Amino acid sequence: MEEAGAAVAGSARQGDRAPGKGRPLQPAAKGRELFRSPRKEPEGSVDCPNVEFEYRDADGYAAELSELYSYTEEPEFTINRKCFEEDFQTQVQGKRWPELDLAQQKAYVMRLLDGLEVVNRNKRLKAARAVLYLAQGVFGECDMEAEVLHWSRHNNFLLYQMGTFSAFLELLNMEIENSQACSSALRKPAISLADSTELRVLLSVMYLLVENFRVEAEADPPEWKSSRETFRTELSFPVHSEEPFALLLFTMVAKFCSGHAPHFPMKKVLLLLWKVLLKDIEHFLEASRNKFIGFTLGQDTDTLVGLPRPIHESVKTLKQHKYVSISDVQIKNEEELEKCPMSLGEEEVQETPCEMLYRAMLYNLPQYMIALLKILLAAAPTSKAKTDSINILADVLPEEMPITVLQSMKLGVDVNRHKEIIVKSISASLLLLLKHFKLNHIYQFEYVSQHLVFANCIPLILKFFNQNIMSYITAKNSISVLDYPHCTVHELPELTAESLEAGDNNQFCWRNLFSCINLLRLLNKLTKWKHSRTMMLVVFKSAPILKRALKAKQAMMQLYVLKLLKIQTKYLGRQWRKSNMKTMSAIYQKVRHRMNDDWAYGNDIDARPWDFQAEECTLRANIEAFNSRRYDKSQDSEFAPVDNCLQSVLGQRLELPEDFHYSYELWLEREVFSQPIRWEELLHYQ
């Protein structure tokens, strides 16, 4: 963790060039420290058109497939086709793949899978490339992109039925072992595309299989909100639906306008119900009791003796809107299980896919988080290349470096596109991990979150946003004619420096906008209700960095920026709030507020700085207790049952070390035969 933190801190200087452009990033000057206050700009000084962007878990099917391949890999499409056709023509003469019936296709796939088990490495690679050509949609038999995608889907389902995924998983494990052995023996890191040929072929087949199944499952996608409400129903919780209230209020206002006043153009607004947490009620009563009766009653929210009538009404209103989250119930259950482990018995844990994933990741999870953040740091547009940083360009750089200006421009676009795809994939993966784990159990979510924070994820995301965001979301790092499947069925036109400079016709880069929203949501999840982490946002001077991101006029992106600004406004001082009234108004209009929320005044009782360190330490202790109780049962022997049966104990098979077999006779002589037997003591114990 210290290594990742040092990597983030050590690269906190900015001065790289904007992606795909030849001018320095603005407004930050070269050599300026990351968290030093940037140049003050008047609010609304840069105009940007409204961005119509549909935010989803993934991009379109063709777009996701095209991002699997770098432009440097383009010649390998022809190699895959050649490997397939050389073998296919020897087996099925005079026929094309689409002309075979299903039984013939299965028989040929089985033959290819048999070729994956031969000893010769080159023959295995040719068989794997032939399988990859099938997964890519036998584009040599197609005339249109839609036809390629159709056959890709058909072939991938066929390949999965024949056991291709498990076969390639075994090859992948073998390739990883070989790579580790080679790297430890030769100490030669991968430096070009040729160094990862076998690995890329295997991963490409596995990705195509998974992606086609994902698209098939997306026909009826599970909504996060409906899943959460189903979970609440199973726990006998009230489901807080916001639509009926909004619909009722909207209907009343429409009736009013039609009956009593002329019609006005009505804006489409999101009406949200109040959510009052139990902590809010406790804090309100604590302040009221201190004011009126001079003492408090701890967490008692029922006793109102001595308080004036308006306080009674306020408490009643707060309780009407009290919201008990699933996380609150899970935390309460953990407290009870920790206090009464014997009486409550063993917890029944559902063996969900998320639970199995967490159990598999648990003991190496800190290393996983550090590795992902290191790669994210290396892919950040503001990061400089360093000798000790991770080489993320080995899968893009060709064996022979470009010698012409056009080749250099093409490689430059490919490198920038490669970095953008890495940022997109890591940000989405981390966000999905947090969302799934939070739904499964709050302490699983908190464990991942805390390790991300320990590995300096918060300053890393702020470093990412300390660039010209408008330049990033309008970057033109793509060559559409080279994208799969277009490049497989159309002749490649002549590329020129002008066409590469112009890029595609899209005004915005959806990939980069998607990454920005992911990182903002990730930052929100890490800091929500965590005051120590909110103070990190203040210390790292995030307010001006986030404020510049508001120039991108996309509703969801602006919402998450405003949320991050809202939670820290009470720490920024009166002068900041006075100087940023336009931002304060936007927060008031677009972000949900708590009923007794005084975020704009800085009087919240939670703003006590001495609680921050204790809060994080308490959370860590609770997480460790949860992991130890649920996943380290073999190590927790305090409450484990004891086997007192002599026959059962002697009948257990014990794993002995290898050297014990060699020294067994010596041990027997020393510990048994040479020791006198004290029969009196033995009889005494019986």
C-alpha positions in Angstrom: 0.0 0.0 0.0 2.9 2.3 0.8 4.3 1.6 -2.7 1.0 2.6 -4.4 0.8 5.7 -2.2 4.3 6.7 -3.1 3.5 6.2 -6.8 0.5 8.5 -6.5 2.4 11.1 -4.5 5.4 10.9 -6.6 3.5 11.7 -9.8 1.5 14.5 -8.4 3.1 17.0 -10.7 1.4 17.9 -13.9 2.7 19.0 -17.3 2.0 16.3 -19.8 0.2 17.0 -22.9 -3.5 16.6 -23.5 -4.5 13.3 -25.1 -4.0 13.4 -28.8 -3.2 17.1 -28.8 0.1 19.0 -29.1 -0.6 21.7 -26.6 -0.1 21.7 -22.8 -3.0 21.0 -20.5 -4.9 24.1 -19.3 -5.4 25.8 -16.9 -2.7 24.1 -14.8 0.8 25.3 -15.6 3.7 23.0 -16.1 5.4 21.9 -12.9 2.5 23.1 -10.7 1.7 20.9 -7.8 -1.5 18.8 -8.1 -3.3 20.2 -5.0 -2.2 23.8 -5.2 -5.2 26.1 -5.9 -5.5 26.6 -9.6 -6.1 29.8 -11.4 -9.5 31.3 -10.4 -11.9 31.5 -13.2 -15.3 33.2 -13.3 -18.2 30.8 -13.0 -19.8 30.0 -16.4 -16.9 31.5 -18.3 -16.6 28.6 -20.8 -19.7 27.7 -22.8 -20.4 24.1 -23.6 -23.4 22.6 -25.4 -25.6 20.2 -23.4 -24.4 16.6 -23.8 -27.1 14.0 -24.5 -25.5 10.9 -23.2 -27.2 7.7 -22.1 -25.2 6.3 -19.1 -25.3 2.5 -18.9 -23.2 -0.3 -17.4 -21.6 -0.9 -20.9 -21.5 0.6 -24.3 -23.1 -0.9 -27.4 -22.2 -4.5 -28.5 -20.0 -3.5 -31.5 -18.3 -0.7 -29.5 -17.3 -3.0 -26.7 -16.0 -5.6 -29.1 -14.0 -3.0 -31.1 -12.2 -1.9 -27.9 -10.8 -5.4 -27.3 -8.3 -4.9 -30.1 -5.7 -2.2 -30.5 -5.0 -0.8 -34.0 -1.5 -2.4 -33.9 -3.2 -5.8 -33.8 -5.0 -5.3 -37.2 -2.6 -7.7 -39.2 -3.5 -10.5 -36.7 -7.1 -10.7 -38.1 -5.6 -12.0 -41.4 -3.3 -14.5 -39.5 -6.3 -15.9 -37.6 -8.3 -16.3 -40.8 -5.3 -18.1 -42.5 -4.9 -20.5 -39.6 -8.6 -21.4 -39.7 -8.8 -21.8 -43.5 -5.7 -23.9 -43.8 -7.1 -26.4 -41.4 -10.7 -26.1 -42.4 -10.1 -26.8 -46.1 -8.2 -30.0 -45.3 -11.2 -31.3 -43.2 -14.2 -30.0 -45.1 -13.3 -29.5 -48.7 -15.5 -27.4 -51.0 -17.7 -26.0 -48.3 -18.0 -22.8 -46.3 -18.6 -22.6 -42.6 -22.2 -21.2 -42.9 -23.1 -24.1 -45.2 -22.3 -26.7 -42.5 -25.2 -28.1 -40.4 -25.0 -27.9 -36.6 -23.6 -31.5 -36.2 -20.8 -30.8 -38.7 -19.9 -27.6 -36.9 -19.8 -29.3 -33.6 -17.6 -32.1 -34.9 -15.1 -29.5 -36.4 -15.0 -27.5 -33.1 -14.3 -30.7 -31.2 -11.4 -31.4 -33.6 -10.0 -27.9 -32.9 -10.3 -28.4 -29.2 -8.3 -31.6 -29.5 -5.6 -29.5 -31.3 -5.2 -27.4 -28.1 -3.8 -30.4 -26.2 -0.8 -31.2 -28.5 2.7 -30.7 -27.1 4.0 -28.5 -29.9 3.5 -24.9 -28.9 3.1 -23.5 -32.4 0.4 -26.1 -33.3 -1.5 -25.2 -30.1 -1.3 -21.5 -31.1 -2.6 -22.2 -34.6 -5.5 -24.2 -33.2 -6.3 -21.4 -30.7 -6.1 -18.8 -33.6 -8.6 -20.9 -35.6 -11.0 -20.9 -32.6 -10.5 -17.1 -32.3 -11.5 -16.7 -35.9 -14.7 -18.6 -35.3 -15.4 -16.4 -32.2 -14.7 -13.3 -34.3 -17.5 -14.3 -36.7 -15.8 -15.9 -39.7 -15.6 -12.5 -41.3 -14.0 -13.9 -44.5 -17.5 -15.4 -45.3 -19.4 -12.2 -44.6 -20.1 -9.0 -46.6 -21.6 -6.8 -43.9 -20.8 -5.9 -40.3 -24.1 -7.1 -39.0 -23.4 -10.5 -40.6 -20.1 -10.7 -38.8 -21.8 -10.0 -35.4 -24.5 -12.5 -36.2 -22.0 -15.3 -36.8 -19.9 -14.2 -33.9 -22.9 -14.7 -31.6 -23.8 -18.1 -33.1 -20.3 -19.4 -33.0 -19.6 -18.2 -29.4 -22.7 -20.0 -28.1 -21.6 -23.1 -30.0 -18.0 -22.9 -28.6 -19.3 -22.6 -25.1 -21.5 -25.6 -25.4 -18.5 -27.6 -26.6 -16.5 -26.7 -23.4 -14.2 -24.1 -25.0 -14.2 -21.7 -22.0 -12.9 -24.3 -19.6 -10.3 -25.5 -22.2 -9.0 -22.0 -22.7 -9.0 -21.4 -18.9 -6.6 -24.4 -18.5 -4.4 -23.0 -21.2 -4.5 -19.6 -19.6 -3.3 -21.0 -16.3 -0.5 -22.8 -18.0 0.4 -19.7 -19.9 0.5 -17.7 -16.6 2.8 -20.3 -15.0 5.1 -20.3 -18.0 5.2 -16.5 -18.1 6.1 -16.4 -14.4 8.8 -19.0 -14.8 10.3 -17.1 -17.8 10.2 -13.7 -16.2 11.8 -15.0 -13.0 14.5 -16.8 -15.0 15.3 -14.2 -17.7 14.1 -11.0 -16.0 12.8 -9.8 -19.4 9.7 -7.7 -19.2 7.2 -7.6 -22.1 8.2 -4.7 -24.4 6.1 -5.2 -27.6 3.0 -6.9 -29.0 5.0 -10.0 -29.9 5.7 -10.8 -26.2 2.1 -11.4 -25.4 0.8 -13.2 -28.5 -0.4 -16.5 -26.8 -1.9 -14.6 -23.9 -3.8 -12.2 -26.1 -5.3 -15.0 -28.2 -6.5 -16.9 -25.2 -8.0 -13.8 -23.5 -9.6 -12.6 -26.7 -11.6 -15.9 -27.0 -12.6 -15.9 -23.4 -13.7 -12.2 -23.6 -15.8 -12.8 -26.7 -17.5 -15.7 -25.0 -18.3 -13.6 -21.9 -19.4 -10.6 -23.9 -21.8 -12.5 -26.0 -23.4 -14.0 -22.9 -23.6 -10.5 -21.3 -25.4 -9.1 -24.3 -27.9 -12.0 -24.2 -28.5 -11.4 -20.5 -29.0 -7.7 -21.1 -32.3 -8.3 -22.8 -33.9 -8.3 -19.3 -31.3 -6.4 -17.2 -31.7 -6.4 -13.4 -32.3 -2.8 -12.2 -30.3 -1.9 -9.1 -33.2 -0.2 -7.5 -35.6 -3.1 -8.1 -33.0 -5.5 -6.7 -32.5 -3.4 -3.7 -36.3 -3.1 -3.1 -36.7 -6.9 -3.5 -34.0 -7.3 -0.8 -35.9 -4.8 1.4 -39.1 -6.8 0.9 -37.4 -10.0 1.9 -36.2 -8.4 5.1 -39.8 -7.1 5.8 -38.7 -3.5 5.3 -41.0 -0.8 4.0 -40.3 0.0 0.3 -39.8 3.7 -0.1 -41.3 4.5 -3.5 -40.9 8.0 -4.6 -43.1 7.9 -7.7 -46.6 8.0 -6.1 -45.7 11.2 -4.1 -44.2 12.8 -7.1 -47.1 11.9 -9.3 -49.6 13.1 -6.8 -47.9 16.5 -6.3 -47.5 16.9 -10.1 -51.2 16.1 -10.7 -52.3 18.6 -8.1 -50.1 21.4 -9.6 -51.5 20.6 -13.1 -55.0 20.8 -11.9 -54.2 24.1 -10.2 -52.8 25.6 -13.4 -55.7 24.5 -15.6 -58.4 25.7 -13.2 -57.1 28.9 -11.7 -54.4 30.3 -13.9 -53.1 30.3 -17.5 -51.0 27.4 -18.6 -47.3 27.8 -17.9 -44.5 25.8 -19.5 -43.6 23.2 -16.8 -40.1 21.9 -16.4 -39.5 18.2 -15.9 -38.2 17.8 -12.3 -37.2 14.9 -10.1 -39.2 15.0 -6.8 -37.5 13.1 -4.0 -38.9 12.0 -0.7 -37.0 13.0 2.4 -34.8 10.3 4.0 -34.2 10.8 7.7 -31.6 8.6 9.3 -31.8 7.4 12.9 -28.6 9.3 13.5 -30.3 12.5 12.4 -33.1 12.0 15.0 -30.5 11.3 17.7 -28.5 14.4 17.0 -31.6 16.5 16.9 -32.8 15.3 20.3 -29.3 15.6 21.7 -29.1 19.3 20.7 -32.7 19.9 22.0 -32.1 18.3 25.4 -28.9 20.1 25.9 -30.7 23.4 25.1 -33.9 22.9 27.1 -33.1 20.5 30.0 -29.3 20.5 30.2 -28.6 16.8 29.9 -28.9 14.0 27.3 -30.3 10.5 27.3 -27.9 8.9 24.9 -29.6 7.0 22.0 -33.1 7.3 23.5 -35.4 8.6 20.8 -38.7 8.0 22.6 -38.5 10.0 25.8 -39.6 13.6 25.2 -40.2 14.7 28.8 -39.3 18.4 29.4 -39.1 19.3 25.8 -41.5 22.0 24.4 -44.4 21.0 22.1 -42.8 22.2 18.8 -39.9 19.8 19.5 -42.5 17.0 19.9 -44.0 17.8 16.5 -40.5 18.0 14.9 -39.6 14.6 16.3 -42.9 13.2 15.0 -42.2 14.6 11.5 -38.7 13.2 11.5 -39.8 9.7 12.5 -42.5 9.7 9.7 -39.6 10.0 7.2 -37.2 7.7 9.0 -35.3 5.5 6.6 -33.7 2.3 7.8 -31.2 1.1 5.3 -30.2 -2.5 4.7 -26.7 -1.6 5.8 -28.0 -0.4 9.2 -29.7 -3.8 9.7 -26.6 -5.7 8.7 -24.4 -3.6 11.1 -26.9 -4.3 13.9 -26.9 -8.0 13.2 -23.1 -8.0 13.3 -23.1 -6.3 16.7 -25.5 -8.9 18.1 -23.5 -11.8 16.6 -20.3 -10.4 18.1 -21.9 -10.0 21.6 -23.8 -13.4 21.7 -21.9 -15.9 19.5 -23.1 -18.9 21.4 -26.8 -18.1 22.0 -27.5 -16.8 18.4 -25.7 -19.8 16.8 -24.0 -19.9 13.5 -25.0 -17.4 10.8 -26.6 -18.8 7.6 -24.8 -17.2 4.7 -26.3 -17.5 1.2 -23.9 -18.9 -1.3 -24.5 -16.1 -3.9 -22.0 -15.4 -6.7 -21.0 -12.2 -5.0 -20.3 -14.1 -1.8 -18.1 -16.6 -3.6 -16.2 -13.8 -5.3 -15.6 -12.0 -2.0 -14.3 -15.2 -0.4 -12.0 -15.9 -3.3 -10.6 -12.3 -3.3 -10.5 -11.8 0.5 -6.9 -12.7 1.4 -5.3 -11.0 -1.7 -7.8 -8.2 -1.9 -5.3 -5.4 -0.8 -2.9 -6.5 -3.5 -5.6 -6.5 -6.1 -6.7 -3.0 -5.2 -3.1 -1.7 -5.3 -2.5 -3.4 -8.7 -5.6 -1.8 -10.2 -4.8 1.6 -8.9 -1.2 1.4 -10.2 -2.5 0.6 -13.7 -5.1 3.4 -13.4 -2.3 5.8 -12.4 -0.1 4.7 -15.4 -3.1 5.3 -17.7 -4.0 8.7 -16.4 -3.6 11.4 -19.0 -1.6 13.6 -16.6 0.9 10.9 -15.7 4.5 10.9 -16.9 6.2 7.8 -18.1 8.7 6.6 -15.5 11.2 3.8 -15.5 9.7 2.2 -12.4 6.1 2.5 -13.5 4.0 -0.4 -14.9 4.4 -0.8 -18.7 0.8 -0.7 -20.0 1.9 -0.2 -23.6 3.4 -3.6 -24.3 0.2 -4.7 -26.0 0.2 -1.7 -28.3 3.8 -1.2 -29.3 4.9 -3.0 -32.5 8.1 -5.0 -32.8 9.5 -2.4 -35.2 8.9 1.2 -34.2 7.3 3.6 -36.8 9.6 5.3 -39.2 7.2 7.7 -41.0 5.2 10.6 -39.6 1.9 8.9 -40.5 2.9 5.7 -38.7 3.9 7.7 -35.7 0.5 9.5 -35.7 -1.4 6.3 -36.0 0.6 4.8 -33.1 0.0 7.9 -31.0 -3.7 7.6 -31.5 -3.5 3.9 -30.6 -1.6 4.6 -27.4 -4.0 7.3 -26.2 -7.0 5.1 -27.1 -5.4 2.2 -25.2 -5.1 4.4 -22.1 -8.7 5.5 -22.3 -9.9 2.0 -22.5 -7.9 1.0 -19.5 -9.3 3.9 -17.5 -12.8 2.9 -18.6 -12.4 -0.7 -17.7 -10.8 -0.2 -14.3 -13.3 2.6 -13.2 -16.2 0.4 -14.2 -14.8 -2.7 -12.5 -14.2 -0.9 -9.2 -17.6 0.7 -9.3 -19.4 -2.6 -10.0 -17.4 -4.3 -7.2 -18.5 -1.7 -4.7 -22.1 -1.8 -5.8 -22.4 -5.6 -5.7 -20.6 -5.9 -2.4 -22.7 -3.2 -0.8 -25.8 -5.1 -1.8 -24.4 -8.3 -0.5 -23.0 -7.1 2.9 -22.0 -3.6 4.1 -18.7 -4.7 5.6 -17.6 -6.4 2.3 -18.2 -3.0 0.7 -16.4 -1.2 3.5 -13.4 -3.6 3.3 -12.9 -2.8 -0.4 -13.5 0.9 0.2 -11.0 1.1 3.0 -8.2 -0.5 1.1 -8.9 1.8 -1.9 -8.6 4.7 0.5 -5.4 3.3 2.1 -3.9 3.0 -1.4 -4.6 6.7 -2.1 -7.5 6.2 -4.5 -9.0 9.6 -3.5 -6.0 11.8 -4.5 -5.5 9.6 -7.6 -9.1 10.4 -8.8 -8.6 14.1 -8.0 -5.3 13.9 -10.0 -7.3 12.5 -12.9 -9.7 15.4 -12.8 -7.0 18.0 -12.5 -6.8 18.4 -16.3 -8.8 20.1 -18.9 -11.9 17.9 -18.7 -13.5 19.4 -21.8 -10.4 18.4 -23.8 -10.6 14.9 -22.4 -14.3 14.3 -23.1 -13.9 15.7 -26.7 -10.7 13.8 -27.5 -10.5 12.3 -31.0 -8.4 9.2 -30.2 -10.1 6.8 -32.6 -9.8 5.7 -36.2 -13.3 4.3 -37.1 -12.2 2.5 -40.3 -9.8 0.4 -38.2 -12.4 -0.6 -35.6 -13.7 -4.2 -35.5 -15.8 -5.4 -37.2 -15.6 -2.6 -39.9 -12.0 -3.4 -40.7 -12.7 -7.1 -41.4 -15.3 -6.6 -44.2 -14.3 -3.3 -45.8 -11.2 -2.4 -47.7 -9.0 0.0 -45.7 -8.9 3.4 -47.3 -5.7 5.3 -47.5 -5.0 7.0 -44.2 -3.6 10.5 -44.2 -2.3 12.9 -41.5 -5.4 15.0 -42.0 -7.9 12.1 -41.5 -6.0 11.0 -38.4 -6.0 14.6 -37.0 -9.8 15.0 -37.7 -10.7 11.7 -35.9 -14.3 10.5 -36.0 -17.4 12.7 -36.4 -18.6 12.5 -32.8 -18.5 15.7 -30.9 -17.8 13.9 -27.6 -15.9 10.8 -26.7 -18.5 8.6 -24.9 -15.8 6.3 -23.5 -14.1 9.2 -21.7 -17.4 10.7 -20.5 -18.4 7.3 -19.1 -15.0 7.0 -17.3 -15.5 10.5 -15.7 -18.9 9.6 -14.4 -17.6 6.3 -13.0 -14.7 7.9 -11.2 -17.0 10.6 -9.7 -19.4 7.9 -8.5 -16.5 5.9 -7.1 -15.4 9.1 -5.2 -18.9 9.6 -3.9 -19.1 6.0 -2.6 -15.8 6.3 -0.9 -16.6 9.5 0.9 -20.4 9.3 1.6 -21.0 9.6 5.4 -17.2 9.3 6.0 -16.1 12.6 7.5 -12.4 11.7 7.6 -12.5 11.0 3.9 -14.5 14.2 3.3 -11.6 16.1 5.0 -9.3 14.5 2.5 -11.2 16.2 -0.3 -10.7 19.5 1.6 -7.0 18.9 2.3 -6.3 18.0 -1.3 -8.1 21.2 -2.5 -10.7 19.3 -4.5 -13.3 22.1 -4.7 -11.7 24.1 -7.5 -10.8 20.9 -9.4 -14.4 19.6 -9.1 -15.8 23.0 -9.9 -14.0 23.0 -13.3 -15.6 19.7 -14.1 -19.0 21.4 -14.0 -18.2 22.9 -17.4 -19.2 19.6 -19.0 -22.9 20.1 -19.2 -24.0 16.5 -18.7 -26.7 16.0 -16.1 -25.4 12.9 -14.4 -21.8 14.1 -14.3 -22.8 17.4 -12.9 -25.0 15.7 -10.2 -22.1 13.7 -8.8 -19.8 16.7 -8.9 -22.4 18.7 -6.9 -22.8 15.9 -4.4 -19.0 15.9 -3.8 -19.1 19.7 -3.3 -22.1 19.6 -1.1 -20.5 17.3 1.5 -17.5 19.6 2.0 -19.1 23.0 1.8 -19.3 23.3 5.6 -15.5 22.9 5.9 -14.7 25.4 3.1 -15.6 28.5 5.1 -18.0 31.4 4.7 -15.9 33.3 2.2 -15.8 30.3 -0.2 -19.6 29.9 0.0 -20.1 33.6 -0.5 -17.8 33.6 -3.6 -19.5 30.6 -5.1 -23.2 31.4 -4.8 -23.9 30.0 -8.3 -22.5 26.7 -7.3 -24.3 26.8 -4.0 -27.6 27.4 -5.9 -26.9 24.5 -8.2 -26.4 22.2 -5.2 -29.6 23.4 -3.6 -31.6 22.8 -6.8 -30.2 19.4 -8.0 -29.0 17.5 -4.9 -31.2 15.7 -2.4 -31.1 17.2 1.1 -31.8 15.8 4.5 -34.8 17.3 6.3 -32.7 18.9 9.0 -29.7 19.4 6.8 -27.7 22.6 7.3 -25.0 21.8 4.8 -24.8 25.4 3.7 -24.0 26.9 7.2 -21.3 24.7 8.7 -23.1 24.1 12.0 -23.5 20.3 11.7 -22.6 18.4 14.8 -20.7 15.9 12.6 -18.1 18.6 11.8 -16.0 17.8 14.9 -12.4 17.1 13.7 -11.4 15.0 16.7 -13.8 12.2 15.7 -12.2 11.5 12.3 -9.4 9.2 13.2 -11.4 7.3 15.7 -14.2 6.8 13.1 -11.8 5.1 10.7 -10.2 3.0 13.3 -13.5 1.8 14.6 -14.6 0.9 11.1 -11.5 -1.1 10.5 -11.9 -3.0 13.8 -15.5 -3.9 12.8 -14.4 -5.1 9.4 -11.7 -7.3 10.9 -14.2 -8.7 13.4 -16.6 -9.5 10.5 -14.0 -11.2 8.4 -12.6 -13.1 11.3 -16.0 -14.4 12.4 -17.3 -15.3 9.0 -14.2 -16.4 7.1 -11.6 -17.4 9.7 -13.6 -20.0 11.6 -10.8 -22.5 11.6 -8.5 -20.0 13.4 -11.1 -19.1 16.0 -10.8 -21.9 18.4 -12.3 -20.2 21.5 -15.8 -21.4 20.8 -15.0 -24.4 18.6 -16.3 -27.8 19.9 -13.8 -30.1 21.4 -13.6 -33.8 20.4 -13.1 -35.9 23.6 -13.5 -39.3 22.0 -10.2 -41.2 22.1 -10.9 -43.4 19.1 -12.0 -40.4 17.0 -9.0 -38.4 17.9 -6.5 -41.2 17.2 -8.3 -42.1 14.0 -7.8 -38.6 12.5 -5.3 -38.4 9.6 -2.6 -35.9 10.2 -0.5 -34.3 7.5 3.2 -34.8 8.6 6.1 -32.9 7.1 8.2 -34.7 4.5 11.4 -34.7 6.6 9.5 -36.6 9.4 9.5 -39.8 7.4 13.3 -39.7 7.2 13.9 -39.1 10.9 11.0 -41.2 12.3 13.2 -43.9 13.8 15.4 -41.4 15.5 12.3 -39.6 16.9 10.8 -42.9 18.1 14.1 -43.8 19.9 14.4 -40.4 21.5 10.8 -39.7 22.5 9.5 -43.2 23.2 12.0 -46.0 23.8 14.6 -43.9 25.7 12.0 -42.3 28.0 11.1 -44.2 31.2 7.4 -45.0 31.7 6.0 -43.8 35.0 3.2 -46.4 35.5 2.1 -44.8 38.8 1.4 -41.5 37.2 -0.4 -43.1 34.3 -2.7 -45.1 36.7 -3.3 -41.9 38.7 -4.6 -40.1 35.7 -7.0 -42.9 34.8 
